[in-house]
Amino acid sequence: MLSRTAAQLYWMSRYMERAENLVRMLDVTHSLSMLPQSRGAATELAAPLAITGTLEAYQARHPRLSAELLFRFMGLDLENPASVLSCIRQARENAHAVRGQITAEMWEAINTSWLEARELARKGVAEPSWFFDWVKERSHLFRGATYGTLQRNDAYCFIRLGTFVERADNTARLLDVKSQLISPAVDTLAPVDAPSESAPDFYAWNALLRSLSAFEAYHAAYRDSLNGRRVTELLILRPDVPRSLRACCDEIRAVLPQIEARGGAEDAGRIAKQSAGRLALRLEYGAVDEILDQGLHRWLTGFLEDSARLGLDIQQAYFEAQ
């Protein structure tokens, strides 16, 4: 497979996953900002802008921060390259370039998503929660079509790889930003048997879990009231939670050996596999107490740096012409 084709498949998948992740982030931001006795609605609203690095771009175009303007900017604004619609457009453009490598069902799912999204941008969206659910459904449809119709070849591997690299990055960023907005400070989280957290904290952890589709998994795993320490363990170390860092890194480690580096990139391919293996083993043998002793923000910052290096290793091994 040509390196350019591999890159387009990889980024097609990443952009579709990113669109879904963005609406999950906007959904939890909206939920937390509307909480009774919210300790920082403005801070909550600014979180997606901080995560995506678009705060300055937003401030240049909008004089104030509001839920309505944030939704319009991060959801429907095609002039914002980090918006949900921009991600869907980029995914569609990459899919069009590799039309011969994907199935008709995959193309139909992604092309229809773009056509409908463009119409939504023109007409406007009355209810943000409906839009959030629509984007998630379209992403699920595309992923289901991929899993159910695409031959298990290099194209399939690059698509899966893009999904899990993007998902791991999003989970780490969302947990990092949201945990810092919830008290007590996550770096000094209370032990499991400590008294229950305050009502605002309870609803905040609830919203975070729901944004990552992990609310039911939490109660199935722990069967107790929400606790920040348990949430941290679930979203980082549990291998059976699809959006946890452990689950994503396990998938990356499993996919990479199925892809053969060609054209003199064997050394780069080996380096990418080693990077993925180290990251997965770090999570496989990690413990939540060690993470919290180090400080959750510091630990997640280190993870994001390692994840970025892995992304560069993948690019050098498979996407740069040799």
N, C-alpha and C positions, 0 to 999 in steps of 0.2 A: 504494500500500500504506500502511495506517495505521502511524504511527510505533510504536505499541505492538506491532503484529504483527511489524514489522521487528526490534524489540528482542528479542522472544521467540524468533524464529528465530535471531538472532545469539547469544543466550545459551544456547539449546538446544545449539547447536554448540560453544560455548566450554566448557560443562560436560561434554559427552562427551569432548572433547579433554583437558580438565583431569583427568578420571578416569583416562584412559590415561596422561597425563603423571605423575600421582601414583604409579601403580604402577611406572612406569619408574624414578622417583626412589627408591621404596622398594626396588625390586629391586637397584639399584646400591648403595644404602646397605647392604643386607643382605650383598651380595657383598664390599664393601670391609671391613665390620666383621668378616667371617669370615676375612680374609686372614691367613696366618701372619706373625708379627712385625708385626701391625698397629700403627701408631704412635699410634692414638687411636680405639679402638672406640667409646668414649663420645661423642667428637666426631662420628664418623660417624653414630651413631644420632641425635644431636641435629640433624643437618643438615636433614632434612625439616621438623622443627618450626621451625627458624629460617627456612627458605625460605617456609613458609606462615604464619608469624607466630602459631603456636599453642603456643609453648614454655610460656608462662605457664598456658594452659588445661590443658596436659598435667600440669604440675607441681602444679596445684591438685587434680588427680584421682588422680595416681599418685605414690607416695613415692619411686620409683626409676625409672631409665631402663634398659629392657631391650628386646631385639629383639621378644619376644612381646607386651609391653605396647604398644610402638610400633606394631606391626602391627595390633593390635586397635583402637587409638585412631585411626590414620590410615587404616585400611582399612575397618573394619566398624562404627564408632561413629556412629550417626545423631545423637547429641547433639553431635558435633563437626561444625560446618558445613563444615569443610575436608576431611572424610574422603572416601574414594572413594565410599562408598555415598551420602553426602549429595549429591555431585556428580551421581551417576546419578539420584537422586530429583529434583533440581532440573532436570536435562535432561528427564526424563519429564514433569514438571509444565508446563514450557514447551512441550513437544511436544503435550501434551493441549490447551493453549490455542490452538494453531495447527493443529489436526488437519486443517482444510480446506485448508491450504497445503502439506502434505507428502503423500507417497504412502503407500499401505497398507503397502508393504514397509518403509518408513522407520519408520512407527508400530509395526509388529510388532517390528522390531529393537530399538527403544528401550524399548517396553513390556515385552517379554520380558526384556530386560536387567534392568529394575527388579524384576520379579517374582522372577526367579532370584536377584538380589542380596539381596533381602529374605529369601528362604529361607536363603541362605548365612549371613546375619547371625544368624538364629534357631538354625541348627544348628551354626554354627561352621565354621572352615576348618582342617583338619589340616596342610596343607602350603601355606605362603605362596606358593611359586613357582608352584603350580597356580593360585592365585587371580590372581596377576599375569598369567599367560598367558590366563586366562579373560577378564579385563577388556580386555586388548589385542585379543583375538579379537572381543569384542562391539563394541568401538569400530570395528574394521576392518569388521565386518559393517554397522554403521550407515553408515559413510562410503561403503562400496561400494554400498549400497542408494541412497544419495543420488546418487552419481555415475551409477549405472546406470539410475535410474528417474525422477528429477525433471526437469521441464521447465527449460530454461535461462532462467529469468526472475529477477525481483528476489529471490524467496525463495531460489533457488539461490545467488545472489551474496551475500546476507547470511549464509547458512550457511557458505559458503567463507571469507568474511571473518572470521567468528568463529573458525574453525579455525586460520587462520594467525596471527591476532593472539595467540591463546592459545599456540600452538606456539612462536612467536618468544620470547615472554616466558619460557616454561618452559626453552627451550634456553639462554637467557642466564643465568637464575638457576642452573640446574644446573651449567653450565660454571663460573660464578663461584665457587660454594660448593665444588664438588669440586676445582677446580684449586688452591684455597688449602689443601686438605688433602693435596696431593701435593707432595713435594719432588723437585727443587729448586723454590723459589718460582717461580711461573709468570711473574712480572714480570721475572725474570732467566733465562728459559729458555735452555738451552744451544743453540748453533747445530746445524744439521742434521747436520754431520759430527762432532759431539762424541761421546765414548764413550757406550755404551749406558747407560741409566738403571738404577737398582737394580731388583732383582726385585719388591719391593713396589710401586714406582712403575709398573713395566711392567704388573702385574696391575691396578693402579688405573686407568691409562689405558685398559686393555682393558675393564674393567667400565663405564667412562664411555661409551666408544664403543658397546658393546653396548646400554646403556640407551637410546641414541638411534638404534638400528638403523643404525649407521654403521661397524661393524667391517669388513664386507666392502668398503664403499666406500673406507675408508682404505687397505686393501691393494691395491685396484684402482688407486687414484690414485697411491700412493707406492711400493709394492712394497719397503718396507724395514721395519726393526723400529720399534716404536712410539716416537715422539718427541713430547714435549709441544708443541713448536713446530708440528709438523705437525698434531697434533690440533687445536690452536687455529685454524690456518688452515682446516682442513677444516670445523669446526663454525661458523665465522663467515663465511668468504669464498667457499666453493665453491658455485656455483649449481646443481650437479648432485646435491647431497645433500639429500634432502627435508626434513630437520629442521635444516638450517643456517640461520643468521640471514639470509644472502643469499637463499636460496631462498624463505623465508617472506615477506621484504619484497618480493621480485619479484612474488610472487602477490598480495600486498595492493595493490601499485601497479597490477597488471593488472585486478583486480576492481573497484576503486573507480570508474573511469571508466564502467563499465557500469551504475552505479546513478545514477539521476537524482534530485537533491535537489528536493523540492517544497515548496510552501506557504511561500515566502519564505525558504527555507534555501539558496538558490543560493550565496550568499557563504560560508556555513559549509561547504557541500559542496566549494567550490573550495579552501578552507583545508585541509580533510581530504586532498584529493588532493595538494596541495602538500606537506603534511607527509609523506605516504607516499612521494612522489617524492624528497624530500630524503633520507629514511632509506635508500631503495633505492640512490640514487646514491652515498651515503657508503660503502656496502658494495661496490657495483660497482667503484668506483675506489680502494678501500682496499687496504692492503698489511699483511701480518702484522708486518713489522718496525716499521711506524709504530704499530701497536696495542701491541706489546710495549715500544717505547720510551716510550709514554705510561704503560704499566702496565696489565695486563689487567684487574685489578679496577676501576681508575678508568675504563677504556674501557667495560667492561660496565655500570658504574653509570650512565654517561652514556647508553648505549644504552637502558637500562631507563627512564630519565627521558624520553627522546624517545619511546619506545614508549607510555608512559603518557599523554603529551600527545597522541599520535596517537589513542589510545582516547577521550580527551575530545573531540577534534575530530570523531570519528565519531559520538559520542553527540549532540553539538550539531547536527550536520548532518542526522542521520537519525532519531534516537530521541526528541528533544524536540519536543513539539507546538508548531507555529508559529502 
